[in-house]
Amino acid sequence: MATIEHWIGGQFTAGASTRRSPVFNPATGQRQHEVVLATTADVDAAVQAAATAFESWSQASLSARTKVLFNFRELVNARVKDIAEIISDEHGKVLSDAAGEVQRGLEVIEFACGIPQLLKGSYSDQVSTGVDVFSFREPLGVCAGITPFNFPAMVPMWMHPVAIACGNTFVLKPSERDPSASNYVAGLWREAGLPDGVFNVVHGDKEAVDALLDHAGVAAISFVGSTPIARYIHQKASAAGKRVQALGGAKNHAIVLPDADLDFTAGHLTAAAFGSAGERCMAISTAVAVGAAGDPLMEQVSRMASEVIVGPGRDPRSEMGPVVTSAAKQRIESLIGSGEQQGAKVLVDGRGLTIPGHEEGFFVGPTVIDQVQPSMDVYTEEIFGPVLSVVRASDVDEAIALINSNPYGNGTAIFTSSGEAARRFQRGVRVGMIGINVPIPVPMAYYSFGGWKDSLFGEQHIHGPEGVSFYTRAKVITSRWPHVTTPADASLHFPTAS
């Protein structure tokens, strides 16, 4: 059984730890690898390697940086299939979905390739007699990323290409559930010409996370994961004086109005709820059926959910794969049962699904639960599985109020043919990312990704312009070059322009 090691300073190492964690193939339920879990000393070694590399990388020219970025972009683009297969084997998602994940990460790399334009400062001539003012942005130092299991390639690529392009060095702590994609990407960075130590990978659990949060050599922390952990990371890292962006959980709603196109809406709801087995922070987990839309929508969505082909991620016929672990399967099925016990109506039941030839796999079928009330566990909990809860509302204002009363504010959508209703919705909901007839409104890389309320802790969203701002800090220079015959005009008064 292969052991997955850290990547520190340009080489693989098991470090000082004797602890290991199993890595499963979710489609078979079999243990396929084990991953080394870092000690505090291992994290320190990675941070020290990154700090040493920062001394030269931060001074590298923009041309040198962009050359590496463009090389990296070409390598990732050429290896999409390889990365997708690694993701599928450890996460479980189907190959087409895994390839789509890599593509969205690739878009952030392409955005980072334009870093010379993004780092341009400003200049003001002659703000006072003989005085000019200009500004520019500098890298922070060693930055760290702590990323979730559900997007083992894309979410790290929302972080490290931007941080590295800005002149920082990076330590990535990926999920220990599917760690191999990060090591593969480390090899691509090296092949692209990135100096050793600029990009490092440490695998681990809470010990590694706390070591990064506490380490004095880490300047900034980026995190994507559940809300309780996001809150913990934000509080702990902020107390240590670090810059923090911590993206938390979600309960994404899609409002369906009676004037929406039924076939279009049902198809997109099905895809948004059950794609990647619902293990997306932007998945639609709650549909809000308004008025007369409810019954015909449920009939159509239930039929489509029942037709989703579930199977191993490597099978090209599969449309949806397993969930990531046995524990995840048990938790999801328990919440479905809880909804049923609390009075909701299970229209399509994905519990107890067995795939021939993969009887030990972690499969849960698409599930549709109607007549859900906001007090039920299936509504209040972030299920993170292939479960669509359906709440009924009398009008669009009631639906908007329901969304705004939810503690999460990551993404939301409305399906309608009414421009007036769509405009009222987009201005009325307190959510960071909104789709109009678009169920999963993940913005393109040249915009920034992030939610509101309990879906984000910190001031700035991830990647895009706010990502550049997060990974740099500004300097403003006021300069004067007096002529040797200029009389001294120093004053004890507060300086003003003249």
MOKAFEN-V957298 format. One record per pair of residues at least 24 apart in sequence whose C-alpha atoms are under 6 Angstrom apart, sorted by the first residue. I is the first residue (numbers start at 1). J is the second residue. D is the distance in Angstrom with one decimal. If there is no record, write none. Layout:
BEGIN
<<I & J & D> <I & J & D>>
END
This chain:
BEGIN
<<1 & 33 & 5.5> <2 & 33 & 5.2> <3 & 33 & 6.0> <3 & 34 & 5.0> <3 & 35 & 5.5> <4 & 35 & 4.5> <5 & 36 & 5.6> <6 & 201 & 5.5> <6 & 202 & 4.9> <7 & 200 & 5.4> <7 & 201 & 4.8> <8 & 46 & 5.4> <8 & 200 & 5.0> <9 & 49 & 5.4> <9 & 196 & 5.1> <9 & 197 & 4.0> <10 & 196 & 4.5> <10 & 197 & 5.9> <15 & 42 & 5.7> <23 & 177 & 5.7> <25 & 89 & 5.6> <25 & 90 & 5.2> <26 & 92 & 5.4> <26 & 324 & 5.6> <26 & 361 & 5.5> <26 & 362 & 5.5> <27 & 312 & 5.1> <27 & 322 & 5.9> <27 & 361 & 4.5> <28 & 358 & 5.3> <28 & 360 & 5.5> <28 & 361 & 4.3> <29 & 360 & 5.0> <29 & 361 & 4.4> <37 & 203 & 5.4> <37 & 204 & 4.0> <38 & 203 & 5.8> <38 & 204 & 4.9> <38 & 208 & 5.7> <40 & 211 & 5.4> <49 & 197 & 5.1> <50 & 169 & 5.5> <50 & 197 & 4.9> <50 & 198 & 5.5> <53 & 197 & 5.3> <53 & 198 & 5.6> <54 & 169 & 5.7> <58 & 167 & 4.5> <66 & 113 & 5.6> <68 & 192 & 5.6> <68 & 193 & 5.7> <69 & 113 & 5.6> <71 & 192 & 5.0> <72 & 189 & 6.0> <72 & 192 & 5.0> <88 & 313 & 5.6> <90 & 178 & 5.0> <91 & 178 & 6.0> <91 & 324 & 5.4> <92 & 313 & 5.5> <92 & 321 & 5.6> <92 & 322 & 5.5> <93 & 276 & 5.4> <93 & 313 & 5.2> <93 & 321 & 4.9> <94 & 313 & 3.7> <94 & 321 & 5.6> <95 & 313 & 5.8> <101 & 154 & 5.5> <102 & 154 & 5.7> <105 & 154 & 4.4> <105 & 157 & 5.1> <107 & 445 & 5.8> <108 & 445 & 5.1> <109 & 161 & 5.6> <112 & 162 & 5.3> <128 & 497 & 4.7> <128 & 498 & 5.2> <130 & 480 & 5.8> <131 & 479 & 5.6> <131 & 480 & 4.7> <132 & 478 & 5.8> <132 & 479 & 5.4> <133 & 477 & 5.6> <133 & 478 & 4.5> <134 & 476 & 5.8> <134 & 477 & 5.4> <135 & 475 & 5.4> <135 & 476 & 4.3> <136 & 474 & 5.7> <136 & 475 & 5.5> <137 & 472 & 5.8> <137 & 473 & 5.3> <137 & 474 & 4.4> <138 & 472 & 5.3> <138 & 473 & 5.4> <139 & 166 & 5.8> <139 & 167 & 5.3> <139 & 168 & 5.4> <139 & 472 & 4.5> <140 & 472 & 5.6> <141 & 168 & 5.1> <141 & 219 & 6.0> <142 & 168 & 6.0> <142 & 169 & 5.0> <142 & 170 & 5.7> <142 & 218 & 5.1> <142 & 219 & 5.6> <143 & 170 & 4.9> <143 & 218 & 5.8> <143 & 219 & 5.7> <143 & 220 & 4.8> <144 & 170 & 5.5> <144 & 171 & 4.6> <144 & 172 & 5.7> <144 & 221 & 5.0> <145 & 172 & 4.8> <145 & 173 & 6.0> <145 & 221 & 5.9> <145 & 222 & 4.7> <145 & 223 & 5.9> <146 & 173 & 4.8> <146 & 174 & 5.8> <146 & 223 & 4.8> <147 & 174 & 4.9> <147 & 223 & 5.8> <147 & 224 & 5.4> <148 & 175 & 5.3> <148 & 225 & 5.5> <149 & 175 & 5.1> <150 & 279 & 6.0> <158 & 463 & 5.4> <163 & 471 & 5.6> <169 & 198 & 4.5> <170 & 198 & 5.9> <170 & 199 & 4.9> <171 & 200 & 4.7> <171 & 201 & 5.7> <172 & 201 & 4.8> <173 & 202 & 5.2> <173 & 203 & 5.6> <213 & 237 & 5.1> <220 & 244 & 5.8> <222 & 246 & 5.9> <223 & 247 & 6.0> <244 & 458 & 5.9> <245 & 458 & 4.9> <246 & 456 & 5.8> <246 & 457 & 5.0> <247 & 455 & 5.7> <247 & 456 & 4.5> <248 & 455 & 4.3> <248 & 456 & 5.5> <249 & 455 & 5.2> <250 & 281 & 5.9> <250 & 408 & 5.3> <250 & 410 & 5.5> <251 & 408 & 6.0> <252 & 284 & 5.1> <252 & 285 & 5.7> <252 & 411 & 5.4> <252 & 412 & 5.2> <253 & 284 & 5.9> <253 & 286 & 4.7> <253 & 287 & 5.6> <253 & 412 & 5.1> <254 & 287 & 4.8> <254 & 288 & 5.9> <254 & 412 & 5.7> <254 & 413 & 4.6> <254 & 414 & 5.4> <255 & 287 & 6.0> <255 & 288 & 4.6> <255 & 414 & 4.6> <256 & 289 & 5.1> <256 & 290 & 5.9> <256 & 414 & 6.0> <256 & 415 & 4.9> <257 & 290 & 5.2> <257 & 416 & 5.5> <258 & 292 & 5.7> <258 & 293 & 4.4> <259 & 416 & 5.7> <259 & 417 & 5.8> <260 & 415 & 5.5> <260 & 416 & 4.2> <260 & 417 & 5.5> <266 & 301 & 5.2> <273 & 388 & 6.0> <274 & 386 & 4.8> <277 & 320 & 5.9> <277 & 385 & 5.6> <277 & 386 & 4.8> <278 & 384 & 5.7> <278 & 385 & 4.3> <278 & 386 & 4.3> <279 & 384 & 5.0> <279 & 385 & 5.4> <282 & 440 & 6.0> <285 & 388 & 4.9> <286 & 388 & 5.6> <286 & 389 & 4.7> <286 & 390 & 5.6> <287 & 390 & 4.8> <288 & 390 & 5.9> <288 & 391 & 4.9> <288 & 392 & 5.6> <289 & 392 & 5.0> <290 & 393 & 4.8> <290 & 394 & 5.4> <290 & 395 & 5.6> <291 & 394 & 4.9> <305 & 366 & 5.8> <322 & 362 & 5.2> <322 & 363 & 4.3> <323 & 362 & 5.6> <326 & 362 & 5.5> <335 & 378 & 5.9> <339 & 378 & 5.6> <344 & 370 & 6.0> <344 & 371 & 5.1> <344 & 372 & 5.1> <345 & 369 & 5.5> <345 & 370 & 5.0> <400 & 429 & 5.9> <404 & 430 & 5.8> <407 & 454 & 5.9> <408 & 453 & 5.7> <408 & 454 & 5.0> <408 & 455 & 5.4> <409 & 451 & 5.4> <409 & 452 & 4.6> <409 & 453 & 5.4> <409 & 455 & 5.7> <410 & 451 & 3.9> <410 & 452 & 6.0> <410 & 455 & 5.5> <413 & 439 & 5.4>>
END
